[in-house]
Amino acid sequence: MRALSQELLRIKEALNSRFGDEGSHNLSILLSLGCCDESMTYEDIDIPPEFRDDTILLAYEERLLLPLKSLGGSA
């Protein structure tokens, strides 16, 4: 996995006491991506596949990241 930038390290430190080391690491990656772009896709998230779904769900449950409606509308 890529080296953490200073911004990610600060976010990770803030989340570490509540979510532990692995949780805070993955959440910091997800949140930093959310801070940089207005929206993101599943494929944009640079978290190992075995942790990606749980990290997204945790961020949603904790109200750290909110989903947008589908840009394509309903099928």
DSSP file (Angstrom, degrees, kcal/mol; ACC not computed):
  #  RESIDUE AA STRUCTURE BP1 BP2  ACC     N-H-->O    O-->H-N    N-H-->O    O-->H-N    TCO  KAPPA ALPHA  PHI   PSI    X-CA   Y-CA   Z-CA
    1    1 A M              0   0    0      0, 0.0     3,-0.1     0, 0.0    46,-0.0   0.000 360.0 360.0 360.0 148.2    0.0    0.0    0.0
    2    2 A R        -     0   0    0      1,-0.1     2,-0.1    44,-0.1    44,-0.0  -0.167 360.0 -91.8 -65.2 156.4    1.2    3.5   -0.8
    3    3 A A        -     0   0    0      1,-0.1     2,-0.3     0, 0.0    -1,-0.1  -0.370  44.7-109.1 -67.9 146.4    2.9    5.6    1.8
    4    4 A L        -     0   0    0     -3,-0.1    -1,-0.1    -2,-0.1     2,-0.1  -0.585  27.4-136.6 -80.4 136.7    0.7    7.9    3.9
    5    5 A S     >  -     0   0    0     -2,-0.3     4,-2.3     1,-0.1     5,-0.2  -0.308  32.2 -98.4 -79.6 171.8    0.9   11.6    3.3
    6    6 A Q  H  > S+     0   0    0      1,-0.2     4,-2.1     2,-0.2     5,-0.2   0.888 124.6  53.2 -59.2 -40.5    0.9   14.1    6.2
    7    7 A E  H  > S+     0   0    0      1,-0.2     4,-2.3     2,-0.2    -1,-0.2   0.926 109.4  47.6 -63.0 -45.1   -2.8   14.8    5.7
    8    8 A L  H  > S+     0   0    0      1,-0.2     4,-3.0     2,-0.2    -1,-0.2   0.889 109.7  53.8 -63.4 -38.9   -3.6   11.1    6.0
    9    9 A L  H  X S+     0   0    0     -4,-2.3     4,-2.4     2,-0.2    -1,-0.2   0.902 109.4  47.8 -63.1 -40.5   -1.4   10.7    9.0
   10   10 A R  H  X S+     0   0    0     -4,-2.1     4,-1.8     2,-0.2    -2,-0.2   0.915 114.0  46.3 -66.6 -42.3   -3.3   13.5   10.8
   11   11 A I  H  X S+     0   0    0     -4,-2.3     4,-1.8     2,-0.2    -2,-0.2   0.929 112.7  51.1 -63.8 -44.5   -6.7   12.0    9.9
   12   12 A K  H  X S+     0   0    0     -4,-3.0     4,-1.7     1,-0.2    -2,-0.2   0.904 108.5  51.1 -60.7 -43.3   -5.5    8.6   11.0
   13   13 A E  H  X S+     0   0    0     -4,-2.4     4,-0.6     1,-0.2    -1,-0.2   0.890 109.5  50.8 -61.6 -39.9   -4.2    9.9   14.4
   14   14 A A  H  < S+     0   0    0     -4,-1.8     4,-0.2     1,-0.2    -1,-0.2   0.853 116.9  39.9 -66.9 -34.6   -7.6   11.6   15.0
   15   15 A L  H >X S+     0   0    0     -4,-1.8     4,-2.5     1,-0.2     3,-0.8   0.662  95.2  84.8 -87.1 -18.0   -9.5    8.4   14.2
   16   16 A N  H 3X S+     0   0    0     -4,-1.7     4,-2.0     1,-0.3    -1,-0.2   0.846  84.0  53.8 -59.7 -41.7   -7.1    5.9   15.9
   17   17 A S  H 3< S+     0   0    0     -4,-0.6    -1,-0.3     1,-0.2    -2,-0.1   0.809 118.4  35.9 -67.3 -27.5   -8.5    6.1   19.5
   18   18 A R  H <4 S+     0   0    0     -3,-0.8    -2,-0.2    -4,-0.2    -1,-0.2   0.841 130.9  24.9 -92.0 -36.9  -12.0    5.3   18.4
   19   19 A F  H  X S-     0   0    0     -4,-2.5     4,-0.6     1,-0.2    -3,-0.2   0.417 100.3-122.5-114.5   0.8  -11.5    2.8   15.6
   20   20 A G  H  X  -     0   0    0     -4,-2.0     4,-2.3    -5,-0.3     5,-0.2  -0.072  42.9 -62.1  77.9 174.8   -8.1    1.2   16.2
   21   21 A D  H  > S+     0   0    0      2,-0.2     4,-2.1     1,-0.2     5,-0.2   0.941 131.8  39.7 -66.5 -52.2   -5.1    1.1   14.0
   22   22 A E  H  > S+     0   0    0      2,-0.2     4,-2.2     1,-0.2     5,-0.2   0.923 118.8  47.6 -67.2 -43.4   -6.5   -0.9   11.0
   23   23 A G  H  X S+     0   0    0     -4,-0.6     4,-2.6     1,-0.2     5,-0.2   0.915 113.4  47.1 -63.2 -43.2   -9.9    0.8   11.1
   24   24 A S  H  X S+     0   0    0     -4,-2.3     4,-2.2     2,-0.2    -1,-0.2   0.864 110.5  53.6 -68.7 -34.6   -8.4    4.3   11.3
   25   25 A H  H  X S+     0   0    0     -4,-2.1     4,-1.7    -5,-0.2    -2,-0.2   0.960 114.0  40.6 -62.6 -51.2   -5.9    3.6    8.5
   26   26 A N  H  X S+     0   0    0     -4,-2.2     4,-2.2     1,-0.2    -2,-0.2   0.898 115.5  50.9 -67.2 -40.8   -8.6    2.5    6.1
   27   27 A L  H  X S+     0   0    0     -4,-2.6     4,-3.1    -5,-0.2     5,-0.3   0.886 107.0  54.5 -63.4 -37.9  -11.0    5.2    7.2
   28   28 A S  H  X S+     0   0    0     -4,-2.2     4,-2.2     2,-0.2    -1,-0.2   0.889 108.6  48.8 -64.6 -37.8   -8.3    7.9    6.7
   29   29 A I  H  X S+     0   0    0     -4,-1.7     4,-1.8     2,-0.2    -2,-0.2   0.946 114.5  45.5 -64.1 -47.5   -7.8    6.7    3.1
   30   30 A L  H  X S+     0   0    0     -4,-2.2     4,-1.9     1,-0.2    -2,-0.2   0.922 115.5  45.7 -62.6 -46.0  -11.5    6.8    2.4
   31   31 A L  H  X S+     0   0    0     -4,-3.1     4,-1.9     2,-0.2    -1,-0.2   0.854 109.0  54.6 -69.6 -34.8  -12.0   10.2    4.0
   32   32 A S  H  X S+     0   0    0     -4,-2.2     4,-1.4    -5,-0.3    -1,-0.2   0.887 108.7  49.7 -66.5 -35.8   -9.0   11.8    2.4
   33   33 A L  H  X S+     0   0    0     -4,-1.8     4,-1.6     1,-0.2    -2,-0.2   0.907 110.2  50.9 -65.3 -41.2  -10.4   10.7   -1.0
   34   34 A G  H  < S+     0   0    0     -4,-1.9    -2,-0.2     1,-0.2    -1,-0.2   0.808 109.1  51.4 -65.6 -29.8  -13.8   12.2    0.0
   35   35 A C  H  < S+     0   0    0     -4,-1.9    -1,-0.2     1,-0.2    -2,-0.2   0.807 110.7  48.2 -75.4 -29.8  -12.1   15.5    0.9
   36   36 A C  H  < S+     0   0    0     -4,-1.4     2,-0.3    -5,-0.2    -2,-0.2   0.792 116.4  36.4 -82.6 -29.3  -10.3   15.7   -2.4
   37   37 A D  S  < S-     0   0    0     -4,-1.6     3,-0.1    -5,-0.1    -1,-0.1  -0.905  71.9-129.2-128.2 152.6  -13.2   15.0   -4.7
   38   38 A E  S    S+     0   0    0     -2,-0.3     2,-0.3     1,-0.1    -1,-0.1   0.845  95.3   2.2 -66.7 -34.1  -16.9   15.9   -4.7
   39   39 A S        -     0   0    0     -6,-0.1     2,-0.3    -3,-0.0    -1,-0.1  -0.948  66.0-160.1-147.0 166.7  -17.7   12.2   -5.3
   40   40 A M        -     0   0    0     -2,-0.3     2,-0.3    -3,-0.1    -6,-0.0  -0.962  12.3-133.5-144.9 160.4  -16.0    8.9   -5.7
   41   41 A T    >>  -     0   0    0     -2,-0.3     3,-1.1     1,-0.1     4,-0.6  -0.730  33.9-105.8-109.8 165.6  -16.7    5.5   -7.1
   42   42 A Y  G >4 S+     0   0    0     -2,-0.3     3,-1.1     1,-0.3    -1,-0.1   0.879 121.4  55.0 -55.6 -40.4  -16.1    2.1   -5.6
   43   43 A E  G 34 S+     0   0    0      1,-0.2    -1,-0.3     3,-0.1    -3,-0.0   0.728  97.8  64.3 -69.0 -22.3  -13.1    1.6   -7.9
   44   44 A D  G <4 S+     0   0    0     -3,-1.1     2,-0.6     2,-0.1    -1,-0.2   0.713  78.7  99.7 -71.4 -20.7  -11.5    4.9   -6.7
   45   45 A I    <<  -     0   0    0     -3,-1.1     2,-1.6    -4,-0.6   -15,-0.1  -0.578  62.0-156.4 -80.8 113.5  -11.1    3.6   -3.2
   46   46 A D        +     0   0    0     -2,-0.6   -44,-0.1   -17,-0.1    -1,-0.1  -0.459  51.5 119.0 -90.3  63.1   -7.5    2.4   -2.6
   47   47 A I  S    S-     0   0    0     -2,-1.6     5,-0.2   -18,-0.1    -2,-0.0  -0.969  77.5 -90.7-124.3 141.1   -8.2    0.0    0.2
   48   48 A P    >>  -     0   0    0      0, 0.0     3,-2.4     0, 0.0     4,-1.4  -0.227  39.4-119.1 -51.8 138.3   -7.5   -3.8    0.0
   49   49 A P  H 3> S+     0   0    0      0, 0.0     4,-0.7     0, 0.0     3,-0.1   0.800 110.8  61.8 -52.9 -33.8  -10.6   -5.5   -1.3
   50   50 A E  H 34 S+     0   0    0      1,-0.2     4,-0.2     2,-0.1     0, 0.0   0.675 116.4  31.2 -69.8 -14.8  -11.0   -7.6    1.9
   51   51 A F  H <> S+     0   0    0     -3,-2.4     4,-2.3     2,-0.1    -1,-0.2   0.525  96.9  88.3-113.6 -12.3  -11.5   -4.4    3.9
   52   52 A R  H  X S+     0   0    0     -4,-1.4     4,-2.4     1,-0.2     5,-0.2   0.924  89.4  43.9 -59.7 -52.8  -13.2   -2.1    1.4
   53   53 A D  H  X S+     0   0    0     -4,-0.7     4,-2.5     1,-0.2    -1,-0.2   0.918 115.5  48.3 -62.1 -44.4  -16.9   -3.0    2.0
   54   54 A D  H  > S+     0   0    0      1,-0.2     4,-2.5     2,-0.2    -1,-0.2   0.870 111.5  50.8 -64.0 -36.4  -16.5   -3.0    5.8
   55   55 A T  H  X S+     0   0    0     -4,-2.3     4,-2.5     2,-0.2    -1,-0.2   0.913 111.0  47.5 -68.1 -42.5  -14.7    0.4    5.7
   56   56 A I  H  X S+     0   0    0     -4,-2.4     4,-2.1    -5,-0.2    -2,-0.2   0.928 113.7  48.2 -63.0 -44.5  -17.4    2.0    3.5
   57   57 A L  H  X S+     0   0    0     -4,-2.5     4,-3.0    -5,-0.2    -2,-0.2   0.909 111.4  50.1 -63.2 -42.9  -20.2    0.6    5.8
   58   58 A L  H  X S+     0   0    0     -4,-2.5     4,-2.3     2,-0.2     6,-0.2   0.925 110.1  50.0 -61.2 -45.3  -18.4    1.8    8.9
   59   59 A A  H  <>S+     0   0    0     -4,-2.5     5,-2.8     1,-0.2     6,-1.4   0.886 113.9  46.2 -61.4 -38.8  -18.0    5.3    7.5
   60   60 A Y  H ><5S+     0   0    0     -4,-2.1     3,-1.4     3,-0.2    -2,-0.2   0.937 112.0  49.6 -68.7 -47.0  -21.7    5.3    6.6
   61   61 A E  H 3<5S+     0   0    0     -4,-3.0    -2,-0.2     1,-0.3    -1,-0.2   0.849 113.4  46.6 -61.4 -35.1  -22.8    4.0   10.0
   62   62 A E  T 3<5S-     0   0    0     -4,-2.3    -1,-0.3    -5,-0.2    -2,-0.2   0.409 112.6-121.6 -87.2   1.9  -20.7    6.6   11.8
   63   63 A R  T < 5S+     0   0    0     -3,-1.4    -3,-0.2     2,-0.2     3,-0.1   0.816  77.3 125.5  61.3  32.6  -22.0    9.3    9.4
   64   64 A L  S   <S+     0   0    0     -5,-2.8     2,-0.4     1,-0.3    -4,-0.2   0.716  77.3  24.3 -87.3 -25.2  -18.5   10.2    8.3
   65   65 A L  S    S-     0   0    0     -6,-1.4    -1,-0.3    -9,-0.1    -2,-0.2  -0.990  73.1-157.3-144.7 128.9  -19.4    9.7    4.7
   66   66 A L        -     0   0    0     -2,-0.4     2,-0.1    -3,-0.1    -6,-0.0  -0.891  19.8-120.3-113.0 139.2  -22.8   10.0    3.1
   67   67 A P        -     0   0    0      0, 0.0     2,-0.3     0, 0.0     3,-0.0  -0.393  19.1-138.5 -74.9 151.6  -23.8    8.4   -0.2
   68   68 A L        -     0   0    0     -2,-0.1     3,-0.1     1,-0.1     2,-0.1  -0.722  31.3 -97.4 -97.4 156.5  -25.1   10.4   -3.2
   69   69 A K        -     0   0    0     -2,-0.3    -1,-0.1     1,-0.1     2,-0.0  -0.403  58.9 -79.6 -65.8 154.1  -28.0    9.3   -5.2
   70   70 A S    >   -     0   0    0      1,-0.2     3,-0.9     2,-0.1    -1,-0.1  -0.331  34.3-143.3 -57.1 131.1  -27.0    7.5   -8.4
   71   71 A L  T 3  S+     0   0    0      1,-0.2    -1,-0.2    -3,-0.1     3,-0.1   0.765  99.4  55.1 -68.8 -24.7  -25.9    9.9  -11.0
   72   72 A G  T 3  S-     0   0    0      1,-0.2    -1,-0.2     0, 0.0    -2,-0.1   0.571 103.7-136.4 -85.4  -9.3  -27.4    7.8  -13.7
   73   73 A G    <   -     0   0    0     -3,-0.9    -1,-0.2     2,-0.0     2,-0.2  -0.233  45.1 -33.9  79.5-176.0  -30.9    7.6  -12.1
   74   74 A S              0   0    0      1,-0.1     0, 0.0    -3,-0.1     0, 0.0  -0.488 360.0 360.0 -81.5 152.1  -33.0    4.5  -11.8
   75   75 A A              0   0    0     -2,-0.2    -1,-0.1     0, 0.0    -2,-0.0   0.450 360.0 360.0 -83.2 360.0  -32.9    1.9  -14.5
